[in-house]
Structures are given as C-alpha cells and as structure tokens.
Amino acid sequence: MKCLCLIVFLAFVITQSYNDLEVEAASSDGFVSRKGVQFILNGEPFYANGFNAYWLMYEATDPNTRYKVTHALENAAGQGLAIARTWGFRDGGYRALQTNLGSYDEQTFQGLDFAIAEAKRVGIKMIIAFVNNFPDFGGKKQYMAWAKDKGQAVTSEDDFYTNALLKQAYMNHVKTVLNRVNTFTKVAYKDEPTIMAWELMNEPQCRADTSGKTLTAWISEMASYVKSLDSKHLLSTGSEGFYGQSTPQRMTSLNPVAANIVGSDFIANHNIDAIDFASVHSYPDTWFPKLDEKSLLDYLRKNLAGHIEDAQNVLKKPLILGEFGKPSNAPGYTQAQRDAVFTTAFDIIYASAQKGGAAAGALFWHLISDDMSNFRDAYSISLSEKSSTITIIGQQSRKMNLI
C-alpha cells in the first residue's frame, strides 16, 4: 500500500511539474518587443535572467543525445531562468551547420529546430547569434578560408567586415536562418516568438581598425539587412561592451587595457536605430588576473554600473549582461567566490530592473546538462547538481520574474 501511494505521489509530482512548465510556456507566448529602456512581453515589462548554452544545436543534431537539451532546458525553467543564449552557426568541421558557403547540413539544422522547439515547450526565450568572432565553431577564420578557396585576396580575418564576397556570404547565412521553417513546430524562424532576439556576432572585434569605425559601419549595414528580412524580432550586437573613441573617458576608467585595440565602441556600436538593446560581457578574472578578489568584485560593480548608466541615459535602450561567470580554476578558488560574483551581478541588474531601468537580465556562462564531460570546463554549471550557486541562481531569477 505504501509502495502504491508512493507511485501515485510521484506521478502527481511529475504531472504537476509538466503542468507548471505548460503554464510557464503559455505565459511566455508572444514576441518580446522594446519600449524605451524596457523589454515588453504580452503588454508587461519583461525582466529575466538566463544562461548561455552554446552547445544546444550540436547535441540535438544526434537524436540519441537530444535528451541533454531537454533536461537542461527543463531544469533551467524550473529554476526560473527564462532566456537561453546559443549559437545559430557551426561553420565547417564536425557536425557543421554550414558545410561550405551556402551549403547546409539538414540533420544539423534539425538539431537547432529541436532546441527551439524544446525552448518553446518549456517557456524559455532564445537569443541566437549568427556567427563567431573567434575560430571556435568556424567563425570569421572559416569564412576567410572559404573566400580564399574562391580566389579572394583576403589577408586578415577582419576582411570579413569589408570584403564584398564575405559580406554577401554573411547575409546569405542570415537569410537562410531567418527563412528556415522548423521541422518540429512548422514555424519559420523569423515568425517564431520563442526567439527573443538575434545577435549579429558573438563578441565582434576588428583589430585592423582600432578607431571602431569599420566595425560600427558593418554593424549598421548588417543590422539594417536583418531588419529588412525580419521586423518581428529584437536585434543586438553580441558585443563584449568595450568602450571606444567616442567615449575616451570610459576607455580609461572601464576598459581593460587590452580592450583598447579591439576596434569596439560600446556607444557607437549600439547607438544605431536597428540595434534594439545593448550587450555587455564581464570577465574580470580573465582581464585582471593579478587582482585580488575584492578588487575583482569592485571592478565588476563599477563596470556594470557604468554600462547600465550609459544604456539608460545615452543609448536609452535596454541592456543585457550577456555573459559573466567565475572560473573554478582561478588561483585560490572557492565556491564562496563564485557565489559572490553571481550575487553581485544579479543584485546590480535587479536594482536597475526594480526601478524600471535599463538592466533587463543577466545570462551566466555557461549551462551544461548531465553526462556532458565534453563541454565541462571551469565555468560550466549543471543545475541538477546541488550547490549554493544554484540556489542563488534560482532565488534571484524568480525574484526577477516577479517584477
């Protein structure tokens, strides 16, 4: 009898969990739009935390590993996380999405289809990037190799921003992704409200032109192109948020020294009509490896406060902290240090959001699922594991959802 009661109870819990997910999914219907410095969903301000899971398409390409996508998204929804940032590219290599310029692998595309369909089912919005600045999963380097194969006289990865063939290749990829009809939902990506926004590139840089003018011109041109094909979705840059020559005082006070040569300009890059919200990433441990823990947290506070202030008063657009985290391989690392980073970032974002301000959410780097040792690294977090950091993630995210 006890066994039967336990079975009935477990069945109720599982059913209730799925019912909760269905309620969350229903409340997440509709496109996220922008009004001033706020995101709007179903007529109400939309403030939400989330996560990065760049691997979603990769793991979903193989039907045998799709359960990892399902588990990760369900666990995330259960913790109150409402935004997933992922890659809409894999240029060349194993399980490539784009196998050559203009050629696509259908099985890999169905992997992205599945990830979007599962996010839709559990009520999570998605931010999807079109290409990578770095060679991971192809990026500008792969595009340059393809251009060379076609006889183009390209010598630098930054020719990506100026070479006519490469710019057209990028636009062709954008068009292919936007017009893709999901094999699971039967909805074209450009018509899918589960997708919250597109990003032009993951962490765009142009070291060939440190003035920032080349990158800003490319962002302006490509943002207009994306909007000409898809007026329903929000769009951002995918930028790390490094300041440029339009705000030299910010370069001095907020940039890591190495950032001054990457050709990025936070204000100029986002002060474009077709760009709907600002993007910033924050990795003090990487940028200032010799600083003590207190100084790292002080920089995180100062950096976020500066970007939020500029999003609010200069750009007059929402801002998302698109990446942040604490590496477990940092010298002297403790769980308490990671907790402090997450609490600090979440608290700063929440303080702005609570006042109806520009800071709209924080997306930690990065979420993995169980049985994913191939993606486990110093930043990875599995929500099925019990830790104080996961408790903080859940508490802070539910608090954001109540605004």
C-alpha positions as CSV (number, residue, x, y, z in Angstrom):
1,M,0.0,0.0,0.0
2,K,2.9,2.3,0.9
3,C,4.5,1.5,-2.4
4,L,1.3,2.3,-4.3
5,C,0.9,5.6,-2.5
6,L,4.5,6.5,-3.4
7,I,3.9,5.7,-7.0
8,V,0.7,7.8,-7.1
9,F,2.6,10.7,-5.3
10,L,5.5,10.6,-7.8
11,A,3.1,10.5,-10.7
12,F,1.4,13.6,-9.3
13,V,4.7,15.4,-8.8
14,I,5.8,14.6,-12.4
15,T,2.5,15.7,-13.8
16,Q,2.5,18.8,-11.7
17,S,6.0,19.7,-12.9
18,Y,4.9,19.4,-16.6
19,N,1.8,21.4,-15.8
20,D,3.9,24.1,-14.3
21,L,6.1,24.1,-17.5
22,E,3.0,24.3,-19.6
23,V,1.7,27.3,-17.6
24,E,5.1,29.0,-18.0
25,A,5.1,28.3,-21.7
26,A,1.7,29.8,-22.1
27,S,2.7,32.9,-20.2
28,S,5.8,33.3,-22.5
29,D,3.7,33.3,-25.7
30,G,4.2,36.4,-27.8
31,F,7.1,38.3,-29.2
32,V,9.4,40.3,-26.9
33,S,9.4,43.9,-28.0
34,R,11.0,47.1,-26.7
35,K,9.5,50.3,-25.4
36,G,12.2,52.8,-24.3
37,V,14.6,51.1,-21.9
38,Q,12.3,48.2,-21.2
39,F,11.5,44.9,-22.9
40,I,7.8,44.2,-23.2
41,L,6.1,40.8,-23.3
42,N,2.4,40.4,-23.5
43,G,1.9,44.1,-22.7
44,E,4.1,43.9,-19.5
45,P,7.7,44.8,-18.7
46,F,9.9,41.7,-19.2
47,Y,12.9,41.3,-16.9
48,A,14.5,37.9,-16.8
49,N,17.8,36.1,-16.1
50,G,19.1,33.3,-18.2
51,F,22.1,31.3,-19.3
52,N,24.4,30.5,-22.2
53,A,24.2,27.1,-23.7
54,Y,26.1,27.3,-27.0
55,W,26.0,23.6,-27.5
56,L,22.2,23.1,-27.9
57,M,22.3,22.6,-31.7
58,Y,25.4,20.4,-31.5
59,E,23.9,17.9,-29.0
60,A,20.5,18.0,-30.7
61,T,22.0,17.1,-34.1
62,D,22.1,13.5,-32.8
63,P,18.7,12.2,-31.8
64,N,20.3,10.0,-29.2
65,T,21.7,13.0,-27.3
66,R,18.7,15.3,-27.5
67,Y,17.7,14.3,-24.0
68,K,20.6,16.5,-22.8
69,V,18.9,19.6,-24.4
70,T,15.5,18.6,-22.9
71,H,17.0,18.1,-19.4
72,A,18.9,21.3,-19.4
73,L,16.0,23.4,-20.6
74,E,13.6,21.8,-18.1
75,N,16.0,22.3,-15.2
76,A,16.5,25.9,-16.3
77,A,12.8,26.6,-16.4
78,G,12.4,25.0,-13.0
79,Q,14.9,27.5,-11.6
80,G,13.1,30.5,-13.1
81,L,15.6,31.1,-15.9
82,A,13.8,32.5,-18.9
83,I,16.4,33.3,-21.6
84,A,18.8,30.9,-23.4
85,R,21.6,32.3,-25.5
86,T,23.0,30.0,-28.1
87,W,24.8,29.7,-31.4
88,G,23.0,29.7,-34.8
89,F,26.1,28.8,-36.5
90,R,28.7,26.0,-36.9
91,D,30.8,26.9,-39.8
92,G,32.7,23.9,-41.2
93,G,34.1,21.0,-39.1
94,Y,32.4,18.1,-37.4
95,R,28.6,18.4,-37.3
96,A,28.8,21.6,-39.3
97,L,25.6,23.6,-39.9
98,Q,27.2,25.4,-42.9
99,T,29.4,22.9,-44.6
100,N,30.6,25.4,-47.2
101,L,29.5,28.8,-48.3
102,G,25.7,28.5,-48.9
103,S,25.6,24.7,-48.2
104,Y,23.9,23.4,-45.1
105,D,23.5,20.1,-43.4
106,E,19.9,19.2,-42.9
107,Q,20.5,17.0,-39.8
108,T,22.4,19.7,-38.0
109,F,19.7,22.3,-38.9
110,Q,17.1,19.9,-37.4
111,G,19.2,20.0,-34.2
112,L,18.6,23.7,-34.0
113,D,15.0,23.1,-34.8
114,F,14.7,20.7,-31.9
115,A,16.4,23.2,-29.5
116,I,14.0,25.9,-30.4
117,A,11.0,23.6,-30.2
118,E,12.0,22.4,-26.7
119,A,12.6,26.0,-25.5
120,K,9.1,26.8,-26.8
121,R,7.7,23.9,-24.9
122,V,9.1,24.9,-21.5
123,G,8.6,28.7,-22.0
124,I,12.2,29.9,-22.4
125,K,13.0,32.7,-24.8
126,M,16.1,32.4,-27.0
127,I,18.9,34.8,-28.1
128,I,20.7,33.4,-31.2
129,A,24.0,34.6,-32.6
130,F,24.7,34.3,-36.4
131,V,28.5,33.9,-36.4
132,N,31.5,33.9,-34.1
133,N,34.3,36.5,-34.0
134,F,36.6,33.6,-32.9
135,P,37.6,30.4,-34.7
136,D,35.6,28.2,-32.3
137,F,32.9,26.5,-34.5
138,G,34.3,28.2,-37.6
139,G,33.8,31.9,-37.3
140,K,35.5,34.7,-39.3
141,K,38.5,32.4,-39.8
142,Q,36.5,29.8,-41.6
143,Y,34.7,32.4,-43.8
144,M,38.1,33.8,-44.7
145,A,39.3,30.3,-45.7
146,W,36.2,29.8,-47.9
147,A,36.8,33.2,-49.5
148,K,40.4,32.2,-50.3
149,D,39.1,29.0,-51.9
150,K,37.1,31.2,-54.2
151,G,40.2,33.2,-55.2
152,Q,39.6,36.2,-52.9
153,A,42.7,38.2,-52.0
154,V,41.9,38.3,-48.3
155,T,44.8,38.5,-45.8
156,S,43.1,39.2,-42.5
157,E,40.1,37.8,-40.6
158,D,38.9,41.4,-40.3
159,D,38.4,41.4,-44.1
160,F,35.2,39.8,-43.0
161,Y,33.8,43.3,-42.4
162,T,34.8,44.8,-45.8
163,N,35.2,42.1,-48.4
164,A,32.2,42.1,-50.7
165,L,32.0,38.3,-51.1
166,L,32.3,37.8,-47.3
167,K,29.7,40.3,-46.5
168,Q,27.3,38.7,-49.0
169,A,28.1,35.3,-47.6
170,Y,27.2,36.5,-44.1
171,M,23.9,38.0,-45.4
172,N,23.2,34.7,-47.2
173,H,23.6,32.9,-43.9
174,V,21.3,35.3,-42.1
175,K,18.7,34.9,-44.8
176,T,18.9,31.1,-44.7
177,V,18.5,31.1,-40.9
178,L,15.6,33.6,-40.8
179,N,13.7,31.8,-43.6
180,R,14.3,28.3,-42.1
181,V,11.0,26.5,-41.3
182,N,11.3,24.5,-38.1
183,T,10.6,20.8,-38.8
184,F,9.1,20.3,-35.4
185,T,7.0,23.5,-34.9
186,K,6.4,24.2,-38.7
187,V,7.0,27.9,-38.0
188,A,9.7,29.9,-39.8
189,Y,12.4,31.2,-37.5
190,K,11.5,34.8,-38.5
191,D,8.0,34.2,-37.3
192,E,8.8,32.3,-34.1
193,P,8.1,34.2,-30.9
194,T,10.2,31.8,-28.8
195,I,13.2,33.6,-30.4
196,M,13.6,36.8,-28.4
197,A,16.4,38.3,-30.4
198,W,19.2,37.8,-32.8
199,E,22.8,38.8,-32.3
200,L,24.9,39.9,-35.3
201,M,28.1,38.2,-33.9
202,N,29.4,36.7,-30.8
203,E,31.9,39.3,-29.3
204,P,32.6,41.2,-32.5
205,Q,36.1,42.8,-32.8
206,C,38.1,44.5,-35.5
207,R,41.7,44.9,-34.6
208,A,42.5,46.1,-38.1
209,D,40.8,49.4,-37.3
210,T,41.1,50.4,-33.6
211,S,39.1,53.6,-34.3
212,G,36.0,51.4,-34.3
213,K,34.6,52.9,-37.5
214,T,34.9,49.7,-39.5
215,L,33.0,47.6,-37.0
216,T,30.4,50.3,-36.5
217,A,29.8,50.6,-40.2
218,W,29.5,46.8,-40.6
219,I,27.0,46.6,-37.6
220,S,24.9,49.4,-39.1
221,E,24.8,47.7,-42.6
222,M,24.1,44.2,-41.3
223,A,21.6,45.4,-38.7
224,S,19.6,47.1,-41.4
225,Y,19.7,44.0,-43.5
226,V,18.5,41.7,-40.7
227,K,15.6,44.1,-40.0
228,S,14.7,44.2,-43.7
229,L,14.0,40.5,-43.6
230,D,12.7,40.2,-40.0
231,S,10.9,43.1,-38.4
232,K,9.4,41.0,-35.6
233,H,12.5,40.2,-33.6
234,L,14.8,42.3,-31.5
235,L,18.4,42.6,-32.6
236,S,21.7,43.3,-30.8
237,T,25.4,43.2,-31.5
238,G,26.6,40.4,-29.2
239,S,29.3,42.8,-28.1
240,E,31.6,42.5,-25.0
241,G,30.8,46.1,-24.4
242,F,34.3,47.6,-24.6
243,Y,34.3,51.4,-24.9
244,G,35.9,53.1,-27.9
245,Q,37.0,56.5,-29.1
246,S,33.5,58.0,-28.9
247,T,33.9,57.9,-25.1
248,P,37.6,58.2,-24.2
249,Q,36.9,58.8,-20.6
250,R,35.1,55.4,-20.4
251,M,38.0,53.7,-22.2
252,T,40.3,54.9,-19.4
253,S,38.1,54.1,-16.5
254,L,36.3,50.9,-17.5
255,N,38.2,49.1,-20.3
256,P,40.9,46.5,-19.6
257,V,44.0,47.9,-21.3
258,A,44.0,45.1,-23.9
259,A,40.4,46.1,-25.0
260,N,41.6,49.4,-26.4
261,I,42.9,47.7,-29.5
262,V,40.0,45.5,-30.5
263,G,38.1,48.1,-32.6
264,S,35.0,48.0,-30.5
265,D,32.9,51.1,-29.3
266,F,30.1,50.3,-26.9
267,I,28.3,53.6,-27.5
268,A,28.8,53.8,-31.3
269,N,28.1,50.1,-31.9
270,H,24.7,50.3,-30.1
271,N,23.6,53.8,-31.0
272,I,22.1,52.6,-34.2
273,D,18.4,52.6,-34.9
274,A,18.2,48.9,-36.0
275,I,20.0,47.8,-32.8
276,D,17.3,47.3,-30.1
277,F,19.4,46.7,-27.0
278,A,22.9,46.8,-25.6
279,S,25.1,43.9,-24.9
280,V,27.9,43.6,-22.4
281,H,30.1,40.7,-21.2
282,S,32.1,40.8,-18.0
283,Y,35.2,38.6,-17.1
284,P,37.3,40.4,-14.6
285,D,39.3,37.2,-13.8
286,T,40.5,37.0,-17.4
287,W,41.1,40.7,-17.8
288,F,42.8,41.3,-14.5
289,P,44.5,38.0,-13.4
290,K,46.7,39.7,-10.8
291,L,43.9,41.5,-8.9
292,D,42.7,40.2,-5.5
293,E,39.1,39.0,-5.1
294,K,37.8,42.3,-3.5
295,S,39.3,44.3,-6.4
296,L,37.7,42.0,-9.0
297,L,34.3,42.4,-7.4
298,D,34.8,46.2,-7.2
299,Y,35.6,46.3,-10.9
300,L,32.5,44.1,-11.7
301,R,30.3,46.6,-9.8
302,K,31.9,49.6,-11.5
303,N,31.8,48.1,-15.0
304,L,28.2,47.1,-14.8
305,A,27.1,50.4,-13.2
306,G,28.8,52.3,-16.0
307,H,27.2,50.3,-18.8
308,I,23.7,50.5,-17.2
309,E,24.1,54.2,-16.7
310,D,25.0,54.7,-20.4
311,A,22.3,52.3,-21.6
312,Q,19.8,54.3,-19.6
313,N,20.9,57.9,-20.3
314,V,22.8,57.8,-23.6
315,L,21.5,54.9,-25.6
316,K,18.1,54.9,-24.0
317,K,17.8,51.2,-24.7
318,P,17.7,48.0,-22.5
319,L,20.9,46.2,-21.6
320,I,21.6,42.6,-21.1
321,L,24.6,41.2,-19.3
322,G,25.1,38.5,-22.0
323,E,28.0,36.6,-20.3
324,F,29.5,36.5,-16.9
325,G,30.9,33.9,-14.5
326,K,33.6,32.8,-12.1
327,P,36.1,30.2,-13.3
328,S,36.7,27.3,-10.9
329,N,40.4,27.1,-11.9
330,A,41.2,30.6,-10.7
331,P,44.0,30.7,-8.1
332,G,42.6,30.1,-4.6
333,Y,39.1,29.5,-6.0
334,T,36.3,28.8,-3.6
335,Q,32.6,28.2,-4.0
336,A,32.0,31.3,-1.9
337,Q,33.9,33.4,-4.5
338,R,31.6,32.2,-7.3
339,D,28.6,32.9,-5.1
340,A,29.8,36.4,-4.6
341,V,30.2,37.1,-8.3
342,F,26.8,35.7,-9.1
343,T,25.1,37.6,-6.2
344,T,26.9,40.8,-7.1
345,A,25.9,40.7,-10.8
346,F,22.3,39.6,-10.1
347,D,21.9,42.3,-7.4
348,I,23.1,45.1,-9.7
349,I,20.8,44.0,-12.5
350,Y,17.9,43.6,-10.2
351,A,18.4,47.0,-8.6
352,S,18.0,48.7,-12.0
353,A,15.2,46.4,-13.1
354,Q,13.2,47.0,-9.9
355,K,13.1,50.7,-10.8
356,G,12.0,50.1,-14.3
357,G,15.6,50.7,-15.5
358,A,17.6,49.6,-18.5
359,A,19.2,46.5,-17.0
360,A,17.0,43.7,-18.2
361,G,18.7,40.5,-17.2
362,A,21.9,38.5,-16.7
363,L,22.9,35.4,-18.6
364,F,25.6,33.3,-16.9
365,W,28.3,31.4,-18.8
366,H,27.6,28.6,-19.1
367,L,24.9,25.9,-18.6
368,I,25.6,22.2,-19.2
369,S,23.5,19.1,-18.8
370,D,24.3,15.9,-17.1
371,D,26.6,13.5,-18.9
372,M,28.4,16.3,-20.8
373,S,32.0,15.9,-19.8
374,N,33.0,17.1,-23.3
375,F,31.6,20.5,-22.5
376,R,32.5,20.7,-18.9
377,D,35.1,23.4,-18.1
378,A,36.0,25.9,-15.4
379,Y,32.8,28.0,-16.0
380,S,30.3,25.2,-16.5
381,I,27.3,24.7,-14.2
382,S,24.8,21.8,-14.1
383,L,21.6,22.8,-12.5
384,S,20.9,19.2,-11.4
385,E,23.8,19.4,-9.0
386,K,23.2,20.8,-5.6
387,S,25.3,23.9,-4.7
388,S,24.9,27.3,-3.1
389,T,25.5,28.9,-6.5
390,I,22.5,27.1,-8.0
391,T,20.4,28.2,-5.0
392,I,21.4,31.8,-5.7
393,I,20.6,31.4,-9.4
394,G,17.1,30.1,-8.6
395,Q,16.3,32.7,-6.0
396,Q,17.5,35.7,-8.0
397,S,15.8,34.5,-11.2
398,R,12.4,34.0,-9.5
399,K,12.8,37.4,-7.9
400,M,13.4,39.0,-11.4
401,N,10.3,37.2,-12.8
402,L,8.1,38.9,-10.2
403,I,8.9,42.5,-11.4
